[in-house]
Amino acid sequence: MNYHFGNKEALYKEVVEVTFRDFNLDFTTELSEFDFGSPSPEQIRQFAKARILTGVRAKRHFPPRLLGWEILAPRFGLKAMMEERLEATEARFMLFLAPLLSPALPAEQRAIAARWFLVATLPPPPVALGLRKQFGDQPESDDLARAVDGLASAAIAGVTAFGGTA
C-alpha cells in the first residue's frame, strides 16, 4: 500500500475518486449511446423514460455508500472533485437539452436545468423502491409505463420551467 499510494489516506482518496468517476461515467455513457444530431423534444422524453426505467430496474438509485459517507463526513475535497468532473457531463446535457430551452437563457440557468434533469431522471430510493415493489418484474406493464412517463414529464417540466421553448 505504501509503495503505490504513500499512505492510507492517499489510498482512500483514490478509492473515492475511482468510485465517483465510475458513477459519473454512467451519465456520459448514456449520452454517448444517444444520437446527438439535434434531438427533438420527443427524443429527449424517450431518453428520460429509458434512463428512469434503467435506474429502477438496475437499482441505480443507490449511490455508492462510500460517496454518501464522504458527503456526510468529508475527509478531503470531494465537493471540488465532484464539481470538476460534473462540469463535462453538465455541458453535454446542456447541449442535449438545448431544444427545450430558450436561446436567451443564461448559461448559469442552463447548467441548473441540466443538473435538474440529471437528478430528476435518476429516481431516488423511495420512488424507485416503490415502483419495484408495485410492478416487480413486469417491465411491460402499462401502469409502469404511465408512471415512468409521468416521471419523465416532471423531469422535462423542471427543465422548461427555467425558460423553455416547449
N, CA, C and O of each residue as an XYZ file, in Angstrom:
664
protein
N       0.829     -1.183      0.000
C       0.000      0.000      0.000
C       0.878      1.253      0.000
O       0.653      2.164     -0.796
N       1.857      1.304      0.870
C       2.718      2.477      0.933
C       3.494      2.673     -0.363
O       3.753      3.806     -0.768
N       3.865      1.577     -1.012
C       4.641      1.671     -2.245
C       3.825      2.365     -3.341
O       4.338      3.246     -4.030
N       2.573      1.976     -3.503
C       1.748      2.520     -4.578
C       1.073      3.843     -4.224
O       0.944      4.716     -5.082
N       0.645      4.003     -2.988
C      -0.154      5.168     -2.634
C       0.508      6.109     -1.631
O       0.072      7.250     -1.481
N       1.526      5.662     -0.959
C       2.212      6.507      0.014
C       1.691      6.346      1.424
O       2.471      6.232      2.370
N       0.369      6.336      1.571
C      -0.220      6.165      2.898
C      -1.694      5.766      2.772
O      -2.244      5.691      1.673
N      -2.308      5.516      3.914
C      -3.702      5.069      3.960
C      -4.658      6.134      3.410
O      -5.611      5.803      2.705
N      -4.410      7.401      3.728
C      -5.275      8.484      3.253
C      -5.236      8.598      1.731
O      -6.271      8.823      1.103
N      -4.066      8.448      1.138
C      -3.948      8.526     -0.321
C      -4.692      7.365     -0.981
O      -5.303      7.547     -2.035
N      -4.649      6.182     -0.382
C      -5.404      5.032     -0.894
C      -6.897      5.327     -0.820
O      -7.621      5.097     -1.789
N      -7.362      5.832      0.311
C      -8.775      6.152      0.491
C      -9.225      7.175     -0.552
O     -10.279      7.019     -1.169
N      -8.421      8.222     -0.746
C      -8.764      9.252     -1.722
C      -8.877      8.654     -3.118
O      -9.799      8.994     -3.859
N      -7.972      7.784     -3.481
C      -8.018      7.133     -4.801
C      -9.275      6.285     -4.960
O      -9.895      6.296     -6.023
N      -9.659      5.553     -3.921
C     -10.875      4.734     -3.974
C     -12.107      5.620     -4.170
O     -12.986      5.288     -4.966
N     -12.176      6.732     -3.458
C     -13.318      7.650     -3.596
C     -13.343      8.238     -5.010
O     -14.403      8.313     -5.631
N     -12.193      8.649     -5.516
C     -12.140      9.228     -6.863
C     -12.565      8.216     -7.925
O     -13.310      8.566     -8.841
N     -12.110      6.985     -7.820
C     -12.488      5.946     -8.784
C     -13.980      5.645     -8.680
O     -14.649      5.456     -9.696
N     -14.498      5.602     -7.462
C     -15.926      5.345     -7.263
C     -16.758      6.443     -7.907
O     -17.734      6.149     -8.598
N     -16.394      7.698     -7.696
C     -17.140      8.803     -8.286
C     -16.995      8.799     -9.801
O     -17.970      9.029    -10.516
N     -15.796      8.541    -10.296
C     -15.575      8.502    -11.743
C     -16.480      7.452    -12.392
O     -17.093      7.715    -13.426
N     -16.563      6.274    -11.791
C     -17.427      5.226    -12.330
C     -18.893      5.623    -12.274
O     -19.644      5.357    -13.213
N     -19.310      6.257    -11.181
C     -20.689      6.706    -11.022
C     -21.023      7.763    -12.073
O     -22.094      7.713    -12.678
N     -20.127      8.711    -12.294
C     -20.314      9.767    -13.282
C     -20.248      9.214    -14.704
O     -20.899      9.748    -15.602
N     -19.476      8.157    -14.917
C     -19.338      7.551    -16.236
C     -20.674      7.036    -16.747
O     -20.923      7.060    -17.953
N     -21.537      6.570    -15.852
C     -22.865      6.115    -16.263
C     -23.592      7.193    -17.049
O     -24.210      6.899    -18.072
N     -23.530      8.436    -16.590
C     -24.223      9.531    -17.258
C     -23.650      9.773    -18.649
O     -24.395      9.896    -19.621
N     -22.324      9.840    -18.740
C     -21.714     10.146    -20.032
C     -21.883      8.992    -21.010
O     -22.010      9.222    -22.212
N     -21.887      7.756    -20.520
C     -22.111      6.609    -21.394
C     -23.512      6.658    -21.975
O     -23.701      6.406    -23.165
N     -24.493      6.979    -21.151
C     -25.872      7.068    -21.630
C     -25.987      8.096    -22.754
O     -26.658      7.845    -23.755
N     -25.348      9.233    -22.601
C     -25.415     10.255    -23.635
C     -24.655      9.838    -24.883
O     -25.079     10.155    -25.995
N     -23.543      9.137    -24.722
C     -22.757      8.695    -25.864
C     -23.542      7.730    -26.732
O     -23.353      7.678    -27.948
N     -24.425      6.965    -26.103
C     -25.214      5.985    -26.836
C     -26.400      6.632    -27.548
O     -27.084      5.973    -28.331
N     -26.648      7.903    -27.286
C     -27.787      8.596    -27.872
C     -27.318      9.408    -29.065
O     -26.251     10.020    -29.022
N     -28.106      9.418    -30.125
C     -27.779     10.207    -31.309
C     -27.951     11.687    -30.972
O     -29.053     12.139    -30.663
N     -26.855     12.431    -31.034
C     -26.865     13.820    -30.619
C     -27.278     14.793    -31.700
O     -27.524     15.959    -31.394
N     -27.367     14.371    -32.950
C     -27.702     15.285    -34.034
C     -28.351     16.547    -33.538
O     -27.662     17.526    -33.254
N     -29.627     16.548    -33.430
C     -30.397     17.627    -32.834
C     -31.658     16.965    -32.295
O     -32.653     16.855    -33.011
N     -31.627     16.528    -31.056
C     -32.752     15.747    -30.544
C     -34.044     16.564    -30.492
O     -34.048     17.740    -30.129
N     -35.119     15.910    -30.859
C     -36.430     16.541    -30.762
C     -36.902     16.423    -29.313
O     -36.369     15.613    -28.554
N     -37.888     17.218    -28.925
C     -38.433     17.070    -27.571
C     -38.914     15.637    -27.292
O     -38.795     15.148    -26.169
N     -39.447     14.981    -28.303
C     -39.900     13.593    -28.104
C     -38.722     12.652    -27.865
O     -38.827     11.729    -27.057
N     -37.610     12.871    -28.552
C     -36.421     12.052    -28.313
C     -35.877     12.281    -26.899
O     -35.413     11.344    -26.249
N     -35.936     13.509    -26.436
C     -35.500     13.807    -25.067
C     -36.412     13.090    -24.079
O     -35.938     12.538    -23.085
N     -37.711     13.093    -24.343
C     -38.672     12.379    -23.489
C     -38.356     10.881    -23.486
O     -38.357     10.258    -22.424
N     -38.088     10.299    -24.643
C     -37.774      8.871    -24.716
C     -36.489      8.560    -23.949
O     -36.395      7.537    -23.271
N     -35.511      9.441    -24.061
C     -34.261      9.274    -23.317
C     -34.538      9.305    -21.817
O     -34.032      8.472    -21.066
N     -35.352     10.279    -21.386
C     -35.675     10.401    -19.958
C     -36.377      9.137    -19.468
O     -36.041      8.613    -18.406
N     -37.339      8.652    -20.228
C     -38.070      7.451    -19.828
C     -37.131      6.239    -19.749
O     -37.205      5.453    -18.805
N     -36.262      6.097    -20.731
C     -35.327      4.967    -20.722
C     -34.387      5.061    -19.523
O     -34.088      4.053    -18.883
N     -33.921      6.273    -19.221
C     -32.991      6.468    -18.095
C     -33.682      6.170    -16.763
O     -33.087      5.547    -15.884
N     -34.927      6.607    -16.611
C     -35.672      6.343    -15.383
C     -35.906      4.846    -15.227
O     -35.683      4.287    -14.154
N     -36.352      4.202    -16.294
C     -36.636      2.768    -16.244
C     -35.373      1.961    -15.964
O     -35.405      1.001    -15.195
N     -34.268      2.347    -16.583
C     -32.998      1.669    -16.325
C     -32.589      1.846    -14.871
O     -32.115      0.905    -14.234
N     -32.771      3.051    -14.349
C     -32.427      3.315    -12.949
C     -33.226      2.465    -11.990
O     -32.694      1.997    -10.983
N     -34.503      2.256    -12.288
C     -35.355      1.445    -11.424
C     -34.976     -0.028    -11.525
O     -34.847     -0.713    -10.511
N     -34.802     -0.503    -12.733
C     -34.502     -1.926    -12.947
C     -33.115     -2.316    -12.427
O     -32.934     -3.393    -11.859
N     -32.156     -1.439    -12.628
C     -30.776     -1.775    -12.274
C     -30.425     -1.404    -10.844
O     -29.277     -1.561    -10.428
N     -31.396     -0.914    -10.088
C     -31.167     -0.473     -8.706
C     -30.085      0.597     -8.641
O     -29.322      0.651     -7.677
N     -30.015      1.450     -9.662
C     -29.017      2.514     -9.687
C     -29.423      3.698     -8.835
O     -28.707      4.698     -8.782
N     -30.545      3.601     -8.179
C     -30.993      4.695     -7.329
C     -30.196      4.761     -6.033
O     -30.353      5.702     -5.256
N     -29.352      3.783     -5.798
C     -28.499      3.801     -4.614
C     -27.104      4.250     -5.013
O     -26.375      3.490     -5.651
N     -26.716      5.468     -4.650
C     -25.340      5.864     -4.949
C     -24.387      5.025     -4.103
O     -24.766      4.529     -3.042
N     -23.167      4.870     -4.566
C     -22.200      4.099     -3.776
C     -22.107      4.632     -2.349
O     -22.016      5.840     -2.131
N     -22.131      3.728     -1.394
C     -22.121      4.093      0.026
C     -20.928      4.978      0.381
O     -21.041      5.895      1.194
N     -19.798      4.694     -0.230
C     -18.594      5.459      0.056
C     -18.800      6.946     -0.264
O     -18.330      7.813      0.473
N     -19.502      7.234     -1.364
C     -19.761      8.640     -1.695
C     -20.670      9.287     -0.661
O     -20.486     10.450     -0.301
N     -21.646      8.533     -0.190
C     -22.517      9.050      0.865
C     -21.739      9.395      2.116
O     -21.952     10.443      2.725
N     -20.839      8.507      2.496
C     -20.012      8.782      3.680
C     -19.193     10.042      3.464
O     -19.077     10.878      4.360
N     -18.635     10.174      2.293
C     -17.760     11.303      2.017
C     -18.544     12.615      1.975
O     -18.011     13.667      2.327
N     -19.794     12.559      1.550
C     -20.631     13.764      1.538
C     -21.000     14.164      2.962
O     -20.996     15.347      3.303
N     -21.323     13.161      3.801
C     -21.737     13.442      5.181
C     -20.581     13.821      6.097
O     -20.716     14.697      6.951
N     -19.442     13.153      5.912
C     -18.282     13.425      6.763
C     -17.036     13.488      5.883
O     -16.240     12.550      5.855
N     -16.872     14.597      5.168
C     -15.776     14.693      4.199
C     -14.398     14.588      4.839
O     -14.127     15.145      5.903
N     -13.543     13.848      4.143
C     -12.159     13.702      4.592
C     -11.203     14.418      3.658
O     -10.056     14.675      4.024
N     -11.657     14.743      2.462
C     -10.853     15.533      1.543
C     -11.814     16.248      0.588
O     -13.029     16.123      0.746
N     -11.310     16.981     -0.382
C     -12.126     17.853     -1.225
C     -13.016     17.164     -2.238
O     -12.894     17.408     -3.438
N     -13.918     16.297     -1.765
C     -14.818     15.598     -2.687
C     -15.701     16.589     -3.445
O     -15.940     16.409     -4.639
N     -16.179     17.615     -2.778
C     -17.071     18.575     -3.430
C     -16.386     19.217     -4.632
O     -16.989     19.336     -5.699
N     -15.153     19.622     -4.470
C     -14.412     20.234     -5.580
C     -14.196     19.227     -6.707
O     -14.330     19.564     -7.884
N     -13.862     17.990     -6.342
C     -13.658     16.947     -7.351
C     -14.963     16.674     -8.096
O     -14.961     16.536     -9.319
N     -16.077     16.597     -7.364
C     -17.365     16.335     -7.989
C     -17.723     17.463     -8.950
O     -18.173     17.207    -10.067
N     -17.529     18.701     -8.526
C     -17.841     19.844     -9.384
C     -17.030     19.778    -10.675
O     -17.568     19.975    -11.764
N     -15.754     19.504    -10.548
C     -14.882     19.439    -11.716
C     -15.324     18.344    -12.678
O     -15.406     18.568    -13.886
N     -15.604     17.179    -12.149
C     -15.986     16.050    -13.000
C     -17.387     16.216    -13.583
O     -17.657     15.763    -14.695
N     -18.271     16.861    -12.837
C     -19.640     17.040    -13.328
C     -19.735     18.110    -14.419
O     -20.684     18.112    -15.203
N     -18.771     19.004    -14.470
C     -18.836     20.079    -15.457
C     -18.906     19.539    -16.879
O     -19.693     20.035    -17.685
N     -18.098     18.533    -17.203
C     -18.115     17.964    -18.553
C     -19.457     17.293    -18.837
O     -20.022     17.458    -19.918
N     -19.960     16.542    -17.873
C     -21.256     15.881    -18.036
C     -22.352     16.925    -18.172
O     -23.231     16.805    -19.025
N     -22.298     17.931    -17.346
C     -23.282     19.008    -17.371
C     -23.288     19.699    -18.738
O     -24.355     19.993    -19.277
N     -22.115     19.957    -19.295
C     -22.013     20.619    -20.598
C     -22.683     19.778    -21.684
O     -23.366     20.315    -22.556
N     -22.490     18.472    -21.630
C     -23.116     17.591    -22.621
C     -24.634     17.587    -22.461
O     -25.362     17.591    -23.454
N     -25.109     17.578    -21.232
C     -26.551     17.615    -21.004
C     -27.134     18.971    -21.420
O     -28.275     19.031    -21.878
N     -26.377     20.045    -21.270
C     -26.852     21.352    -21.709
C     -27.075     21.349    -23.224
O     -28.065     21.897    -23.709
N     -26.168     20.743    -23.957
C     -26.339     20.632    -25.412
C     -27.544     19.757    -25.746
O     -28.351     20.090    -26.614
N     -27.648     18.653    -25.052
C     -28.729     17.706    -25.276
C     -30.098     18.352    -25.045
O     -31.040     18.105    -25.797
N     -30.202     19.172    -24.010
C     -31.470     19.787    -23.634
C     -31.752     21.103    -24.358
O     -32.804     21.708    -24.153
N     -30.830     21.545    -25.194
C     -30.979     22.832    -25.883
C     -32.322     23.004    -26.592
O     -32.872     24.105    -26.569
N     -32.874     21.958    -27.225
C     -34.174     22.152    -27.890
C     -35.318     22.517    -26.934
O     -36.349     23.025    -27.374
N     -35.145     22.267    -25.655
C     -36.195     22.574    -24.682
C     -36.018     23.947    -24.039
O     -36.907     24.419    -23.331
N     -34.883     24.585    -24.280
C     -34.548     25.829    -23.587
C     -34.464     27.010    -24.549
O     -34.049     26.864    -25.699
N     -34.855     28.151    -24.073
C     -34.767     29.373    -24.860
C     -33.300     29.716    -25.117
O     -32.475     29.621    -24.208
N     -32.973     30.111    -26.337
C     -31.582     30.513    -26.626
C     -31.128     31.700    -25.779
O     -29.929     31.891    -25.579
N     -32.065     32.491    -25.286
C     -31.721     33.667    -24.477
C     -31.412     33.313    -23.025
O     -30.967     34.171    -22.263
N     -31.639     32.075    -22.640
C     -31.414     31.668    -21.255
C     -29.921     31.708    -20.923
O     -29.117     31.132    -21.655
N     -29.539     32.375    -19.836
C     -28.116     32.450    -19.462
C     -27.530     31.059    -19.194
O     -28.235     30.137    -18.783
N     -26.248     30.938    -19.434
C     -25.549     29.658    -19.266
C     -25.708     29.098    -17.856
O     -25.816     27.884    -17.681
N     -25.723     29.964    -16.855
C     -25.863     29.501    -15.474
C     -27.203     28.803    -15.268
O     -27.283     27.788    -14.576
N     -28.257     29.355    -15.874
C     -29.577     28.744    -15.763
C     -29.648     27.436    -16.547
O     -30.298     26.484    -16.116
N     -28.975     27.392    -17.702
C     -28.908     26.147    -18.472
C     -28.222     25.057    -17.649
O     -28.635     23.898    -17.666
N     -27.182     25.444    -16.936
C     -26.446     24.478    -16.108
C     -27.336     23.926    -15.001
O     -27.302     22.729    -14.716
N     -28.121     24.779    -14.385
C     -29.026     24.310    -13.329
C     -30.083     23.388    -13.924
O     -30.418     22.363    -13.331
N     -30.608     23.747    -15.088
C     -31.603     22.894    -15.754
C     -30.999     21.529    -16.087
O     -31.665     20.505    -15.939
N     -29.757     21.511    -16.528
C     -29.088     20.245    -16.850
C     -28.918     19.387    -15.596
O     -29.149     18.178    -15.628
N     -28.518     20.011    -14.508
C     -28.367     19.250    -13.263
C     -29.716     18.739    -12.766
O     -29.817     17.630    -12.241
N     -30.746     19.555    -12.937
C     -32.089     19.098    -12.560
C     -32.429     17.834    -13.345
O     -32.886     16.847    -12.767
N     -32.213     17.859    -14.633
C     -32.542     16.718    -15.484
C     -31.745     15.482    -15.066
O     -32.282     14.376    -15.017
N     -30.462     15.678    -14.767
C     -29.624     14.564    -14.305
C     -30.223     13.901    -13.072
O     -30.322     12.676    -12.998
N     -30.618     14.716    -12.113
C     -31.153     14.209    -10.853
C     -32.572     13.665    -11.024
O     -32.907     12.608    -10.489
N     -33.401     14.392    -11.772
C     -34.805     14.018    -11.902
C     -35.015     12.733    -12.693
O     -36.056     12.089    -12.562
N     -34.042     12.357    -13.507
C     -34.195     11.132    -14.285
C     -33.486      9.941    -13.638
O     -33.366      8.877    -14.245
N     -33.030     10.124    -12.434
C     -32.476      9.022    -11.645
C     -33.325      8.939    -10.378
O     -33.051      9.630     -9.397
N     -34.358      8.091    -10.398
C     -35.311      8.081     -9.284
C     -34.639      7.871     -7.930
O     -33.793      6.988     -7.785
N     -35.017      8.690     -6.928
C     -34.467      8.500     -5.586
C     -34.992      7.184     -4.996
O     -36.006      6.662     -5.457
N     -34.312      6.654     -3.990
C     -34.706      5.353     -3.432
C     -36.191      5.189     -3.117
O     -36.751      4.154     -3.478
N     -36.875      6.150     -2.461
C     -38.292      5.900     -2.156
C     -39.149      5.699     -3.413
O     -40.064      4.876     -3.416
N     -38.855      6.444     -4.466
C     -39.624      6.315     -5.706
C     -39.264      5.008     -6.415
O     -40.148      4.248     -6.811
N     -37.969      4.752     -6.572
C     -37.541      3.542     -7.269
C     -37.995      2.285     -6.550
O     -38.470      1.342     -7.183
N     -37.851      2.265     -5.234
C     -38.274      1.086     -4.476
C     -39.793      0.911     -4.544
O     -40.286     -0.215     -4.607
N     -40.527      2.016     -4.532
C     -41.976      1.937     -4.657
C     -42.395      1.358     -5.997
O     -43.309      0.537     -6.068
N     -41.724      1.789     -7.060
C     -42.029      1.251     -8.388
C     -41.686     -0.232     -8.470
O     -42.450     -1.024     -9.021
N     -40.539     -0.599     -7.922
C     -40.138     -2.016     -7.940
C     -41.119     -2.860     -7.127
O     -41.467     -3.970     -7.528
N     -41.559     -2.337     -5.995
C     -42.492     -3.082     -5.147
C     -43.849     -3.230     -5.847
O     -44.460     -4.299     -5.819
N     -44.303     -2.150     -6.469
C     -45.617     -2.169     -7.101
C     -45.644     -3.000     -8.379
O     -46.616     -3.711     -8.635
N     -44.574     -2.914     -9.191
C     -44.617     -3.556    -10.501
C     -43.679     -4.752    -10.638
O     -43.783     -5.516    -11.598
N     -42.766     -4.918     -9.688
C     -41.868     -6.070     -9.684
C     -41.215     -6.330    -11.028
O     -40.598     -5.442    -11.616
N     -41.356     -7.543    -11.502
C     -40.732     -7.952    -12.753
C     -41.697     -7.862    -13.928
O     -41.700     -8.726    -14.805
N     -42.498     -6.837    -13.941
C     -43.455     -6.626    -15.029
C     -42.997     -5.439    -15.885
O     -43.650     -4.395    -15.893
N     -41.881     -5.592    -16.604
C     -41.330     -4.438    -17.322
C     -42.246     -3.900    -18.419
O     -42.088     -2.758    -18.849
N     -43.194     -4.706    -18.872
C     -44.074     -4.255    -19.948
C     -45.429     -3.771    -19.434
O     -46.342     -3.543    -20.228
N     -45.569     -3.614    -18.146
C     -46.825     -3.180    -17.544
C     -47.220     -1.789    -18.044
O     -46.398     -0.873    -18.059
N     -48.479     -1.637    -18.451
C     -48.981     -0.321    -18.869
C     -48.956      0.670    -17.711
O     -48.701      1.859    -17.906
N     -49.224      0.172    -16.500
C     -49.208      1.053    -15.332
C     -47.799      1.564    -15.056
O     -47.618      2.735    -14.721
N     -46.806      0.700    -15.195
C     -45.419      1.130    -15.014
C     -45.054      2.146    -16.092
O     -44.417      3.159    -15.804
N     -45.455      1.877    -17.323
C     -45.158      2.805    -18.418
C     -45.762      4.183    -18.133
O     -45.121      5.203    -18.388
N     -46.992      4.219    -17.604
C     -47.620      5.505    -17.262
C     -46.870      6.204    -16.134
O     -46.680      7.420    -16.165
N     -46.445      5.428    -15.139
C     -45.704      6.021    -14.022
C     -44.379      6.610    -14.515
O     -44.008      7.718    -14.130
N     -43.675      5.872    -15.358
C     -42.392      6.349    -15.892
C     -42.612      7.563    -16.786
O     -41.816      8.502    -16.759
N     -43.675      7.554    -17.570
C     -43.988      8.699    -18.416
C     -44.265      9.940    -17.554
O     -43.857     11.047    -17.903
N     -44.955      9.745    -16.437
C     -45.209     10.858    -15.527
C     -43.930     11.420    -14.938
O     -43.775     12.636    -14.820
N     -43.007     10.534    -14.566
C     -41.718     10.992    -14.031
C     -40.917     11.723    -15.104
O     -40.260     12.723    -14.814
N     -40.967     11.232    -16.339
C     -40.269     11.906    -17.442
C     -40.875     13.293    -17.675
O     -40.152     14.263    -17.906
N     -42.203     13.378    -17.613
C     -42.877     14.679    -17.767
C     -42.435     15.653    -16.682
O     -42.210     16.833    -16.952
N     -42.312     15.154    -15.452
C     -41.870     16.011    -14.343
C     -40.435     16.492    -14.561
O     -40.123     17.653    -14.299
N     -39.569     15.609    -15.037
C     -38.176     15.990    -15.294
C     -38.106     17.065    -16.380
O     -37.360     18.036    -16.254
N     -38.884     16.884    -17.437
C     -38.883     17.846    -18.539
C     -39.530     19.166    -18.111
O     -39.067     20.238    -18.498
N     -40.590     19.089    -17.319
C     -41.232     20.312    -16.819
C     -40.251     21.119    -15.970
O     -40.242     22.349    -16.022
N     -39.429     20.423    -15.191
C     -38.428     21.120    -14.393
C     -37.422     21.854    -15.258
O     -36.979     22.948    -14.910
N     -37.061     21.258    -16.385
C     -36.126     21.897    -17.318
C     -36.778     23.110    -17.964
O     -36.197     24.196    -17.984
N     -37.976     22.929    -18.489
C     -38.628     24.027    -19.210
C     -39.050     25.164    -18.283
O     -39.274     26.283    -18.745
N     -39.158     24.896    -17.001
C     -39.510     25.950    -16.041
C     -38.436     27.039    -15.987
O     -38.697     28.154    -15.536
N     -37.242     26.713    -16.443
C     -36.149     27.702    -16.434
C     -36.244     28.676    -17.601
O     -35.488     29.645    -17.667
N     -37.147     28.428    -18.497
C     -37.286     29.317    -19.660
C     -37.279     28.489    -20.912
O     -36.440     28.662    -21.796
N     -38.223     27.593    -20.971
C     -38.242     26.636    -22.069
C     -38.954     27.117    -23.305
O     -39.640     28.139    -23.311
N     -38.762     26.337    -24.355
C     -39.409     26.604    -25.635
C     -40.558     25.658    -25.860
O     -41.377     25.877    -26.753
N     -40.638     24.572    -25.041
C     -41.681     23.567    -25.240
C     -42.679     23.583    -24.109
O     -43.629     22.800    -24.112
